Amino acid sequence: MALQAQMEGIQSLDDASGRVDQMVRGYSQFLKDEPVMRDILGSTQGDKKLQALDQKDSRTNGAMMFERMKPFVSQHDHKRLMVVLFLNAHLTGSLTRLAVMEDADMAESLI
């Protein structure tokens, strides 16, 4: 729901990119502030059922972002955009968990 709310009213790809950046930074800060949540999320990666749920959630989030961004991309590039957004949604968790374990300079580079 929060992701969906942040993607409402996108005006351009630059606008979308800025919002995605803000969301990744916000999620990274959340994991930094809540180390127990980081541990819980990391531990779920060893369970196949939870991995499948995570993958399904990534597809749902990627599809939602695609619906908001596709008006700004040629139809020829829609499939590629869908794949990129699915990857973005799925890899953000791993990226942010890695970033909070690194020093500030490396974390900023990763994010």
N, CA, C and O atoms as a Tinker XYZ file with bonds, in Angstrom:
   444  protein
     1  N      0.816000   -1.200000    0.000000    73     2
     2  CA     0.000000    0.000000    0.000000    64     1     3
     3  C      0.858000    1.262000    0.000000    63     2     4     5
     4  O      0.585000    2.195000   -0.755000    81     3
     5  N      1.882000    1.298000    0.830000    73     3     6
     6  CA     2.736000    2.486000    0.879000    64     5     7
     7  C      3.430000    2.688000   -0.452000    63     6     8     9
     8  O      3.544000    3.818000   -0.927000    81     7
     9  N      3.892000    1.612000   -1.058000    73     7    10
    10  CA     4.542000    1.690000   -2.363000    64     9    11
    11  C      3.563000    2.231000   -3.391000    63    10    12    13
    12  O      3.902000    3.113000   -4.181000    81    11
    13  N      2.363000    1.705000   -3.378000    73    11    14
    14  CA     1.352000    2.139000   -4.333000    64    13    15
    15  C      1.044000    3.626000   -4.156000    63    14    16    17
    16  O      0.920000    4.354000   -5.141000    81    15
    17  N      0.921000    4.074000   -2.923000    73    15    18
    18  CA     0.629000    5.489000   -2.652000    64    17    19
    19  C      1.761000    6.383000   -3.164000    63    18    20    21
    20  O      1.510000    7.465000   -3.696000    81    19
    21  N      3.007000    5.928000   -3.000000    73    19    22
    22  CA     4.139000    6.737000   -3.446000    64    21    23
    23  C      4.256000    6.794000   -4.964000    63    22    24    25
    24  O      4.915000    7.685000   -5.500000    81    23
    25  N      3.629000    5.862000   -5.656000    73    23    26
    26  CA     3.700000    5.835000   -7.111000    64    25    27
    27  C      2.510000    6.544000   -7.768000    63    26    28    29
    28  O      2.463000    6.653000   -8.994000    81    27
    29  N      1.568000    7.017000   -6.985000    73    27    30
    30  CA     0.406000    7.714000   -7.540000    64    29    31
    31  C      0.809000    9.045000   -8.160000    63    30    32    33
    32  O      1.665000    9.755000   -7.633000    81    31
    33  N      0.188000    9.369000   -9.271000    73    31    34
    34  CA     0.357000   10.685000   -9.879000    64    33    35
    35  C      1.702000   10.953000  -10.527000    63    34    36    37
    36  O      2.106000   12.109000  -10.652000    81    35
    37  N      2.394000    9.921000  -10.934000    73    35    38
    38  CA     3.688000   10.107000  -11.587000    64    37    39
    39  C      3.492000   10.912000  -12.869000    63    38    40    41
    40  O      2.557000   10.673000  -13.634000    81    39
    41  N      4.384000   11.860000  -13.085000    73    39    42
    42  CA     4.284000   12.746000  -14.240000    64    41    43
    43  C      5.284000   12.443000  -15.352000    63    42    44    45
    44  O      5.101000   12.882000  -16.487000    81    43
    45  N      6.340000   11.694000  -15.033000    73    43    46
    46  CA     7.383000   11.411000  -16.019000    64    45    47
    47  C      8.281000   10.291000  -15.501000    63    46    48    49
    48  O      8.169000    9.876000  -14.347000    81    47
    49  N      9.172000    9.807000  -16.366000    73    47    50
    50  CA    10.137000    8.804000  -15.909000    64    49    51
    51  C     11.102000    9.390000  -14.884000    63    50    52    53
    52  O     11.505000    8.697000  -13.949000    81    51
    53  N     11.475000   10.657000  -15.048000    73    51    54
    54  CA    12.337000   11.301000  -14.054000    64    53    55
    55  C     11.637000   11.366000  -12.701000    63    54    56    57
    56  O     12.257000   11.126000  -11.665000    81    55
    57  N     10.357000   11.689000  -12.710000    73    55    58
    58  CA     9.562000   11.721000  -11.486000    64    57    59
    59  C      9.536000   10.329000  -10.855000    63    58    60    61
    60  O      9.743000   10.184000   -9.650000    81    59
    61  N      9.280000    9.306000  -11.676000    73    59    62
    62  CA     9.245000    7.929000  -11.184000    64    61    63
    63  C     10.589000    7.518000  -10.606000    63    62    64    65
    64  O     10.652000    6.900000   -9.543000    81    63
    65  N     11.658000    7.861000  -11.301000    73    63    66
    66  CA    13.002000    7.525000  -10.838000    64    65    67
    67  C     13.287000    8.166000   -9.487000    63    66    68    69
    68  O     13.836000    7.522000   -8.593000    81    67
    69  N     12.918000    9.421000   -9.340000    73    67    70
    70  CA    13.113000   10.105000   -8.063000    64    69    71
    71  C     12.331000    9.461000   -6.940000    63    70    72    73
    72  O     12.817000    9.347000   -5.815000    81    71
    73  N     11.116000    9.040000   -7.249000    73    71    74
    74  CA    10.296000    8.388000   -6.221000    64    73    75
    75  C     10.852000    7.027000   -5.828000    63    74    76    77
    76  O     10.854000    6.668000   -4.651000    81    75
    77  N     11.323000    6.273000   -6.812000    73    75    78
    78  CA    11.932000    4.969000   -6.509000    64    77    79
    79  C     13.166000    5.182000   -5.645000    63    78    80    81
    80  O     13.378000    4.450000   -4.679000    81    79
    81  N     13.974000    6.164000   -5.978000    73    79    82
    82  CA    15.157000    6.484000   -5.179000    64    81    83
    83  C     14.758000    6.807000   -3.741000    63    82    84    85
    84  O     15.378000    6.310000   -2.801000    81    83
    85  N     13.746000    7.619000   -3.565000    73    83    86
    86  CA    13.267000    7.965000   -2.216000    64    85    87
    87  C     12.787000    6.731000   -1.468000    63    86    88    89
    88  O     13.047000    6.586000   -0.274000    81    87
    89  N     12.081000    5.835000   -2.172000    73    87    90
    90  CA    11.574000    4.626000   -1.522000    64    89    91
    91  C     12.717000    3.712000   -1.084000    63    90    92    93
    92  O     12.685000    3.159000    0.015000    81    91
    93  N     13.721000    3.555000   -1.939000    73    91    94
    94  CA    14.866000    2.704000   -1.584000    64    93    95
    95  C     15.605000    3.301000   -0.393000    63    94    96    97
    96  O     15.983000    2.583000    0.533000    81    95
    97  N     15.808000    4.603000   -0.418000    73    95    98
    98  CA    16.477000    5.269000    0.705000    64    97    99
    99  C     15.654000    5.147000    1.992000    63    98   100   101
   100  O     16.201000    4.916000    3.071000    81    99
   101  N     14.351000    5.303000    1.863000    73    99   102
   102  CA    13.478000    5.167000    3.024000    64   101   103
   103  C     13.504000    3.762000    3.603000    63   102   104   105
   104  O     13.539000    3.583000    4.820000    81   103
   105  N     13.488000    2.766000    2.722000    73   103   106
   106  CA    13.529000    1.379000    3.173000    64   105   107
   107  C     14.877000    1.070000    3.821000    63   106   108   109
   108  O     14.940000    0.369000    4.831000    81   107
   109  N     15.939000    1.589000    3.242000    73   107   110
   110  CA    17.267000    1.406000    3.822000    64   109   111
   111  C     17.331000    2.014000    5.223000    63   110   112   113
   112  O     17.866000    1.402000    6.146000    81   111
   113  N     16.791000    3.200000    5.372000    73   111   114
   114  CA    16.774000    3.855000    6.683000    64   113   115
   115  C     15.934000    3.056000    7.675000    63   114   116   117
   116  O     16.309000    2.930000    8.841000    81   115
   117  N     14.803000    2.517000    7.223000    73   115   118
   118  CA    13.959000    1.679000    8.069000    64   117   119
   119  C     14.752000    0.482000    8.592000    63   118   120   121
   120  O     14.712000    0.177000    9.784000    81   119
   121  N     15.474000   -0.198000    7.690000    73   119   122
   122  CA    16.257000   -1.358000    8.126000    64   121   123
   123  C     17.401000   -0.955000    9.046000    63   122   124   125
   124  O     17.772000   -1.709000    9.945000    81   123
   125  N     17.954000    0.219000    8.826000    73   123   126
   126  CA    19.012000    0.713000    9.712000    64   125   127
   127  C     18.447000    0.981000   11.108000    63   126   128   129
   128  O     19.079000    0.671000   12.118000    81   127
   129  N     17.255000    1.559000   11.144000    73   127   130
   130  CA    16.619000    1.911000   12.416000    64   129   131
   131  C     16.013000    0.712000   13.130000    63   130   132   133
   132  O     15.824000    0.742000   14.346000    81   131
   133  N     15.706000   -0.344000   12.380000    73   131   134
   134  CA    15.027000   -1.522000   12.939000    64   133   135
   135  C     15.826000   -2.797000   12.646000    63   134   136   137
   136  O     15.446000   -3.581000   11.777000    81   135
   137  N     16.929000   -3.004000   13.367000    73   135   138
   138  CA    17.768000   -4.172000   13.070000    64   137   139
   139  C     17.050000   -5.507000   13.253000    63   138   140   141
   140  O     17.407000   -6.488000   12.599000    81   139
   141  N     16.057000   -5.564000   14.121000    73   139   142
   142  CA    15.309000   -6.814000   14.297000    64   141   143
   143  C     14.558000   -7.158000   13.005000    63   142   144   145
   144  O     14.504000   -8.323000   12.611000    81   143
   145  N     13.988000   -6.158000   12.355000    73   143   146
   146  CA    13.296000   -6.405000   11.087000    64   145   147
   147  C     14.275000   -6.883000   10.018000    63   146   148   149
   148  O     13.949000   -7.762000    9.221000    81   147
   149  N     15.457000   -6.311000   10.003000    73   147   150
   150  CA    16.486000   -6.741000    9.058000    64   149   151
   151  C     16.817000   -8.218000    9.291000    63   150   152   153
   152  O     16.953000   -8.986000    8.339000    81   151
   153  N     16.945000   -8.603000   10.549000    73   151   154
   154  CA    17.240000  -10.000000   10.863000    64   153   155
   155  C     16.094000  -10.923000   10.448000    63   154   156   157
   156  O     16.324000  -11.999000    9.896000    81   155
   157  N     14.876000  -10.499000   10.717000    73   155   158
   158  CA    13.710000  -11.306000   10.347000    64   157   159
   159  C     13.649000  -11.474000    8.835000    63   158   160   161
   160  O     13.487000  -12.589000    8.337000    81   159
   161  N     13.778000  -10.374000    8.105000    73   159   162
   162  CA    13.709000  -10.441000    6.644000    64   161   163
   163  C     14.836000  -11.290000    6.067000    63   162   164   165
   164  O     14.619000  -12.052000    5.124000    81   163
   165  N     16.021000  -11.166000    6.620000    73   163   166
   166  CA    17.140000  -11.974000    6.154000    64   165   167
   167  C     16.930000  -13.452000    6.417000    63   166   168   169
   168  O     17.299000  -14.294000    5.598000    81   167
   169  N     16.345000  -13.764000    7.545000    73   167   170
   170  CA    16.152000  -15.172000    7.910000    64   169   171
   171  C     15.092000  -15.850000    7.047000    63   170   172   173
   172  O     15.100000  -17.075000    6.927000    81   171
   173  N     14.200000  -15.103000    6.454000    73   171   174
   174  CA    13.152000  -15.712000    5.631000    64   173   175
   175  C     13.703000  -16.293000    4.340000    63   174   176   177
   176  O     13.031000  -17.093000    3.688000    81   175
   177  N     14.912000  -15.906000    3.960000    73   175   178
   178  CA    15.467000  -16.368000    2.695000    64   177   179
   179  C     15.833000  -17.850000    2.697000    63   178   180   181
   180  O     16.134000  -18.416000    1.646000    81   179
   181  N     15.810000  -18.474000    3.858000    73   179   182
   182  CA    16.102000  -19.904000    3.936000    64   181   183
   183  C     14.879000  -20.788000    3.820000    63   182   184   185
   184  O     15.003000  -22.012000    3.842000    81   183
   185  N     13.702000  -20.200000    3.697000    73   183   186
   186  CA    12.446000  -20.955000    3.646000    64   185   187
   187  C     11.847000  -20.839000    2.236000    63   186   188   189
   188  O     11.557000  -19.737000    1.770000    81   187
   189  N     11.665000  -21.979000    1.565000    73   187   190
   190  CA    11.193000  -21.971000    0.180000    64   189   191
   191  C      9.798000  -21.349000    0.035000    63   190   192   193
   192  O      9.535000  -20.659000   -0.950000    81   191
   193  N      8.916000  -21.580000    0.987000    73   191   194
   194  CA     7.569000  -21.001000    0.903000    64   193   195
   195  C      7.626000  -19.478000    1.052000    63   194   196   197
   196  O      6.926000  -18.745000    0.354000    81   195
   197  N      8.466000  -19.024000    1.967000    73   195   198
   198  CA     8.609000  -17.575000    2.135000    64   197   199
   199  C      9.316000  -16.939000    0.946000    63   198   200   201
   200  O      9.018000  -15.803000    0.578000    81   199
   201  N     10.254000  -17.672000    0.342000    73   199   202
   202  CA    10.906000  -17.175000   -0.875000    64   201   203
   203  C      9.880000  -17.005000   -1.997000    63   202   204   205
   204  O      9.906000  -16.017000   -2.731000    81   203
   205  N      8.980000  -17.982000   -2.119000    73   203   206
   206  CA     7.948000  -17.906000   -3.158000    64   205   207
   207  C      7.018000  -16.723000   -2.914000    63   206   208   209
   208  O      6.624000  -16.039000   -3.859000    81   207
   209  N      6.667000  -16.478000   -1.660000    73   207   210
   210  CA     5.824000  -15.319000   -1.332000    64   209   211
   211  C      6.545000  -14.017000   -1.647000    63   210   212   213
   212  O      5.945000  -13.068000   -2.151000    81   211
   213  N      7.832000  -13.982000   -1.345000    73   211   214
   214  CA     8.633000  -12.794000   -1.629000    64   213   215
   215  C      8.698000  -12.546000   -3.140000    63   214   216   217
   216  O      8.578000  -11.408000   -3.597000    81   215
   217  N      8.885000  -13.607000   -3.896000    73   215   218
   218  CA     8.930000  -13.494000   -5.357000    64   217   219
   219  C      7.585000  -13.013000   -5.894000    63   218   220   221
   220  O      7.542000  -12.159000   -6.780000    81   219
   221  N      6.502000  -13.547000   -5.373000    73   219   222
   222  CA     5.165000  -13.124000   -5.794000    64   221   223
   223  C      4.941000  -11.644000   -5.467000    63   222   224   225
   224  O      4.388000  -10.901000   -6.277000    81   223
   225  N      5.368000  -11.232000   -4.292000    73   223   226
   226  CA     5.247000   -9.826000   -3.895000    64   225   227
   227  C      6.057000   -8.934000   -4.828000    63   226   228   229
   228  O      5.606000   -7.850000   -5.198000    81   227
   229  N      7.247000   -9.383000   -5.207000    73   227   230
   230  CA     8.085000   -8.615000   -6.138000    64   229   231
   231  C      7.403000   -8.479000   -7.498000    63   230   232   233
   232  O      7.456000   -7.415000   -8.116000    81   231
   233  N      6.769000   -9.544000   -7.962000    73   231   234
   234  CA     6.040000   -9.473000   -9.239000    64   233   235
   235  C      4.877000   -8.491000   -9.134000    63   234   236   237
   236  O      4.643000   -7.696000  -10.044000    81   235
   237  N      4.156000   -8.550000   -8.027000    73   235   238
   238  CA     3.025000   -7.640000   -7.826000    64   237   239
   239  C      3.504000   -6.197000   -7.788000    63   238   240   241
   240  O      2.924000   -5.332000   -8.443000    81   239
   241  N      4.557000   -5.933000   -7.027000    73   239   242
   242  CA     5.087000   -4.567000   -6.933000    64   241   243
   243  C      5.653000   -4.094000   -8.265000    63   242   244   245
   244  O      5.440000   -2.946000   -8.656000    81   243
   245  N      6.368000   -4.965000   -8.960000    73   243   246
   246  CA     6.898000   -4.614000  -10.270000    64   245   247
   247  C      5.780000   -4.294000  -11.256000    63   246   248   249
   248  O      5.877000   -3.335000  -12.023000    81   247
   249  N      4.721000   -5.096000  -11.235000    73   247   250
   250  CA     3.588000   -4.860000  -12.136000    64   249   251
   251  C      2.887000   -3.543000  -11.809000    63   250   252   253
   252  O      2.473000   -2.815000  -12.711000    81   251
   253  N      2.757000   -3.245000  -10.528000    73   251   254
   254  CA     2.126000   -1.985000  -10.133000    64   253   255
   255  C      2.957000   -0.799000  -10.615000    63   254   256   257
   256  O      2.409000    0.167000  -11.146000    81   255
   257  N      4.265000   -0.864000  -10.435000    73   255   258
   258  CA     5.119000    0.222000  -10.906000    64   257   259
   259  C      5.073000    0.320000  -12.434000    63   258   260   261
   260  O      5.089000    1.417000  -12.994000    81   259
   261  N      5.017000   -0.833000  -13.100000    73   259   262
   262  CA     4.927000   -0.843000  -14.558000    64   261   263
   263  C      3.676000   -0.095000  -15.030000    63   262   264   265
   264  O      3.743000    0.709000  -15.960000    81   263
   265  N      2.556000   -0.358000  -14.397000    73   263   266
   266  CA     1.309000    0.311000  -14.787000    64   265   267
   267  C      1.428000    1.829000  -14.656000    63   266   268   269
   268  O      0.848000    2.569000  -15.451000    81   267
   269  N      2.175000    2.293000  -13.661000    73   267   270
   270  CA     2.339000    3.734000  -13.466000    64   269   271
   271  C      3.334000    4.344000  -14.459000    63   270   272   273
   272  O      3.214000    5.512000  -14.830000    81   271
   273  N      4.323000    3.536000  -14.888000    73   271   274
   274  CA     5.395000    4.069000  -15.737000    64   273   275
   275  C      5.205000    3.819000  -17.227000    63   274   276   277
   276  O      5.798000    4.525000  -18.043000    81   275
   277  N      4.400000    2.839000  -17.600000    73   275   278
   278  CA     4.318000    2.477000  -19.010000    64   277   279
   279  C      3.852000    3.608000  -19.930000    63   278   280   281
   280  O      4.220000    3.608000  -21.105000    81   279
   281  N      3.058000    4.572000  -19.449000    73   279   282
   282  CA     2.687000    5.653000  -20.366000    64   281   283
   283  C      3.880000    6.487000  -20.855000    63   282   284   285
   284  O      3.776000    7.204000  -21.851000    81   283
   285  N      4.994000    6.389000  -20.157000    73   283   286
   286  CA     6.161000    7.212000  -20.488000    64   285   287
   287  C      7.218000    6.468000  -21.286000    63   286   288   289
   288  O      8.297000    7.002000  -21.545000    81   287
   289  N      6.908000    5.225000  -21.679000    73   287   290
   290  CA     7.857000    4.373000  -22.392000    64   289   291
   291  C      7.172000    3.832000  -23.647000    63   290   292   293
   292  O      5.985000    3.509000  -23.620000    81   291
   293  N      7.917000    3.737000  -24.733000    73   291   294
   294  CA     7.323000    3.199000  -25.965000    64   293   295
   295  C      6.854000    1.763000  -25.738000    63   294   296   297
   296  O      7.440000    1.026000  -24.945000    81   295
   297  N      5.819000    1.388000  -26.426000    73   295   298
   298  CA     5.276000    0.037000  -26.287000    64   297   299
   299  C      6.345000   -1.014000  -26.604000    63   298   300   301
   300  O      6.336000   -2.106000  -26.036000    81   299
   301  N      7.241000   -0.685000  -27.491000    73   299   302
   302  CA     8.338000   -1.574000  -27.856000    64   301   303
   303  C      9.177000   -1.949000  -26.633000    63   302   304   305
   304  O      9.720000   -3.052000  -26.578000    81   303
   305  N      9.293000   -1.056000  -25.658000    73   303   306
   306  CA    10.124000   -1.275000  -24.475000    64   305   307
   307  C      9.342000   -1.745000  -23.250000    63   306   308   309
   308  O      9.915000   -1.848000  -22.166000    81   307
   309  N      8.053000   -2.032000  -23.394000    73   307   310
   310  CA     7.243000   -2.427000  -22.242000    64   309   311
   311  C      7.738000   -3.717000  -21.583000    63   310   312   313
   312  O      7.809000   -3.795000  -20.357000    81   311
   313  N      8.076000   -4.716000  -22.376000    73   311   314
   314  CA     8.536000   -5.987000  -21.788000    64   313   315
   315  C      9.816000   -5.771000  -20.987000    63   314   316   317
   316  O      9.960000   -6.284000  -19.877000    81   315
   317  N     10.729000   -5.015000  -21.554000    73   315   318
   318  CA    11.998000   -4.730000  -20.859000    64   317   319
   319  C     11.743000   -3.963000  -19.564000    63   318   320   321
   320  O     12.335000   -4.268000  -18.528000    81   319
   321  N     10.860000   -2.964000  -19.627000    73   319   322
   322  CA    10.528000   -2.189000  -18.429000    64   321   323
   323  C      9.938000   -3.096000  -17.350000    63   322   324   325
   324  O     10.283000   -2.971000  -16.174000    81   323
   325  N      9.054000   -4.003000  -17.747000    73   323   326
   326  CA     8.435000   -4.909000  -16.774000    64   325   327
   327  C      9.493000   -5.762000  -16.077000    63   326   328   329
   328  O      9.432000   -5.960000  -14.864000    81   327
   329  N     10.456000   -6.262000  -16.838000    73   327   330
   330  CA    11.529000   -7.088000  -16.267000    64   329   331
   331  C     12.395000   -6.257000  -15.320000    63   330   332   333
   332  O     12.726000   -6.705000  -14.223000    81   331
   333  N     12.754000   -5.062000  -15.743000    73   331   334
   334  CA    13.590000   -4.187000  -14.910000    64   333   335
   335  C     12.877000   -3.848000  -13.601000    63   334   336   337
   336  O     13.505000   -3.834000  -12.542000    81   335
   337  N     11.591000   -3.578000  -13.664000    73   335   338
   338  CA    10.857000   -3.222000  -12.449000    64   337   339
   339  C     10.670000   -4.429000  -11.530000    63   338   340   341
   340  O     10.698000   -4.281000  -10.308000    81   339
   341  N     10.480000   -5.610000  -12.097000    73   339   342
   342  CA    10.425000   -6.827000  -11.290000    64   341   343
   343  C     11.757000   -7.034000  -10.574000    63   342   344   345
   344  O     11.788000   -7.303000   -9.373000    81   343
   345  N     12.855000   -6.907000  -11.316000    73   343   346
   346  CA    14.181000   -7.031000  -10.702000    64   345   347
   347  C     14.396000   -5.984000   -9.619000    63   346   348   349
   348  O     14.893000   -6.288000   -8.535000    81   347
   349  N     14.020000   -4.758000   -9.922000    73   347   350
   350  CA    14.168000   -3.677000   -8.943000    64   349   351
   351  C     13.413000   -4.013000   -7.665000    63   350   352   353
   352  O     13.953000   -3.887000   -6.565000    81   351
   353  N     12.176000   -4.437000   -7.811000    73   351   354
   354  CA    11.369000   -4.765000   -6.639000    64   353   355
   355  C     11.992000   -5.920000   -5.857000    63   354   356   357
   356  O     12.027000   -5.892000   -4.627000    81   355
   357  N     12.475000   -6.921000   -6.562000    73   355   358
   358  CA    12.989000   -8.105000   -5.875000    64   357   359
   359  C     14.360000   -7.880000   -5.243000    63   358   360   361
   360  O     14.632000   -8.378000   -4.150000    81   359
   361  N     15.207000   -7.146000   -5.916000    73   359   362
   362  CA    16.577000   -6.975000   -5.430000    64   361   363
   363  C     16.732000   -5.852000   -4.399000    63   362   364   365
   364  O     17.760000   -5.764000   -3.727000    81   363
   365  N     15.729000   -5.007000   -4.276000    73   363   366
   366  CA    15.818000   -3.903000   -3.313000    64   365   367
   367  C     16.036000   -4.410000   -1.889000    63   366   368   369
   368  O     16.802000   -3.813000   -1.133000    81   367
   369  N     15.374000   -5.498000   -1.518000    73   367   370
   370  CA    15.556000   -6.042000   -0.170000    64   369   371
   371  C     16.997000   -6.448000    0.091000    63   370   372   373
   372  O     17.570000   -6.096000    1.122000    81   371
   373  N     17.581000   -7.189000   -0.841000    73   371   374
   374  CA    18.978000   -7.614000   -0.686000    64   373   375
   375  C     19.922000   -6.427000   -0.694000    63   374   376   377
   376  O     20.863000   -6.358000    0.097000    81   375
   377  N     19.661000   -5.499000   -1.593000    73   375   378
   378  CA    20.499000   -4.304000   -1.692000    64   377   379
   379  C     20.495000   -3.519000   -0.386000    63   378   380   381
   380  O     21.554000   -3.137000    0.113000    81   379
   381  N     19.329000   -3.281000    0.161000    73   379   382
   382  CA    19.258000   -2.466000    1.370000    64   381   383
   383  C     19.840000   -3.200000    2.573000    63   382   384   385
   384  O     20.461000   -2.574000    3.432000    81   383
   385  N     19.648000   -4.524000    2.649000    73   383   386
   386  CA    20.261000   -5.274000    3.756000    64   385   387
   387  C     21.780000   -5.209000    3.666000    63   386   388   389
   388  O     22.455000   -5.089000    4.688000    81   387
   389  N     22.323000   -5.286000    2.454000    73   387   390
   390  CA    23.763000   -5.159000    2.265000    64   389   391
   391  C     24.233000   -3.748000    2.621000    63   390   392   393
   392  O     25.242000   -3.586000    3.307000    81   391
   393  N     23.521000   -2.749000    2.168000    73   391   394
   394  CA    23.930000   -1.356000    2.390000    64   393   395
   395  C     24.024000   -1.015000    3.870000    63   394   396   397
   396  O     24.939000   -0.299000    4.277000    81   395
   397  N     23.096000   -1.514000    4.685000    73   395   398
   398  CA    23.143000   -1.156000    6.106000    64   397   399
   399  C     24.295000   -1.837000    6.842000    63   398   400   401
   400  O     24.616000   -1.459000    7.969000    81   399
   401  N     24.919000   -2.839000    6.214000    73   399   402
   402  CA    26.066000   -3.500000    6.841000    64   401   403
   403  C     27.390000   -2.846000    6.448000    63   402   404   405
   404  O     28.430000   -3.151000    7.030000    81   403
   405  N     27.352000   -1.957000    5.471000    73   403   406
   406  CA    28.567000   -1.311000    4.963000    64   405   407
   407  C     28.796000    0.040000    5.630000    63   406   408   409
   408  O     27.910000    0.575000    6.295000    81   407
   409  N     30.009000    0.588000    5.442000    73   407   410
   410  CA    30.269000    1.926000    5.950000    64   409   411
   411  C     29.439000    2.936000    5.150000    63   410   412   413
   412  O     28.895000    2.604000    4.097000    81   411
   413  N     29.347000    4.136000    5.643000    73   411   414
   414  CA    28.457000    5.148000    5.063000    64   413   415
   415  C     28.769000    5.432000    3.595000    63   414   416   417
   416  O     27.847000    5.571000    2.790000    81   415
   417  N     30.038000    5.521000    3.233000    73   415   418
   418  CA    30.399000    5.817000    1.834000    64   417   419
   419  C     29.964000    4.696000    0.901000    63   418   420   421
   420  O     29.385000    4.955000   -0.154000    81   419
   421  N     30.236000    3.464000    1.280000    73   419   422
   422  CA    29.851000    2.340000    0.437000    64   421   423
   423  C     28.323000    2.210000    0.398000    63   422   424   425
   424  O     27.749000    1.941000   -0.657000    81   423
   425  N     27.685000    2.398000    1.520000    73   423   426
   426  CA    26.220000    2.321000    1.559000    64   425   427
   427  C     25.610000    3.343000    0.606000    63   426   428   429
   428  O     24.666000    3.024000   -0.116000    81   427
   429  N     26.126000    4.544000    0.594000    73   427   430
   430  CA    25.608000    5.576000   -0.316000    64   429   431
   431  C     25.851000    5.173000   -1.761000    63   430   432   433
   432  O     24.979000    5.381000   -2.604000    81   431
   433  N     26.990000    4.611000   -2.068000    73   431   434
   434  CA    27.268000    4.165000   -3.426000    64   433   435
   435  C     26.324000    3.055000   -3.853000    63   434   436   437
   436  O     25.855000    3.035000   -4.991000    81   435
   437  N     26.045000    2.135000   -2.946000    73   435   438
   438  CA    25.138000    1.038000   -3.261000    64   437   439
   439  C     23.715000    1.527000   -3.498000    63   438   440   441
   440  O     23.048000    1.113000   -4.446000    81   439
   441  N     23.273000    2.402000   -2.632000    73   439   442
   442  CA    21.893000    2.904000   -2.729000    64   441   443
   443  C     21.780000    3.809000   -3.929000    63   442   444
   444  O     20.705000    4.342000   -4.201000    81   443
